[in-house]
Amino acid sequence: MHSDNCTSVGRKWFSAALCWAALHAATACAASFQVDVVDQNGAPLADAVVYATPLNGKLPASRPAGAVVDQIKRQFVPLVSVVQTGTAITFPNKDNFEHDVYSFSPAKKFELHLYHGVPANPVVFDKPGLVVMGCNIHDSMVAYVLVVDTPWFAKTDSNGHASIDNLPADNYKLTAWHYRLAEGSDMPTQKLPSGERASFKLNVSAP
């Protein structure tokens, strides 16, 4: 009996050790990018999108989480979204009047005809690219969804800073975009190993 107990305890200890080692290895391999984005005058840019694509082209086969773009007081909230290709986005109308949401962008053409509340089905953004949305009833309403193939992305805060976390240690291409990027301008890129700090200066139009 004593021998059996020792064997059982030993197995549990070994299993716990394996779990700890796997967790430690995953944590050790995880990396991040700290990114700062400014405009042509050096002022911090909020709502800039930065995303990382592995240079080896290998992307995880994970299913993207859903997203939400609200309509509040005749505005889309958030103004800018970034999602992975295949993401289903819901468009709740939280105003007490109807909206008609649409996009003519090649990456996703759709229309949600006049409605209150939450549409029965979300819209699946199944192609990479920029999607610009509006409302057929309220011309001042506009929102942007940048659809990217990678799951590693972030949006800058009011200080122009973004953190892309939990990437496998590797070499990446970092890309930056802003909805006021000057027409005809290419999205700037940088090639860096994970864990490095990056900065971008974007030529943007006036708000």
Secondary structure as UniProt FT lines:
FT   HELIX           2..29
FT   STRAND          30..39
FT   TURN            40..41
FT   TURN            46..47
FT   STRAND          49..54
FT   TURN            55..56
FT   STRAND          67..68
FT   STRAND          70..72
FT   TURN            73..74
FT   STRAND          75..77
FT   STRAND          80..84
FT   TURN            85..86
FT   STRAND          87..90
FT   STRAND          99..105
FT   TURN            106..107
FT   STRAND          108..115
FT   STRAND          123..125
FT   STRAND          129..135
FT   TURN            139..140
FT   STRAND          142..148
FT   STRAND          153..155
FT   TURN            158..159
FT   STRAND          161..168
FT   STRAND          171..177
FT   TURN            179..180
FT   TURN            183..184
FT   STRAND          189..193
FT   TURN            194..195
FT   STRAND          197..202
//
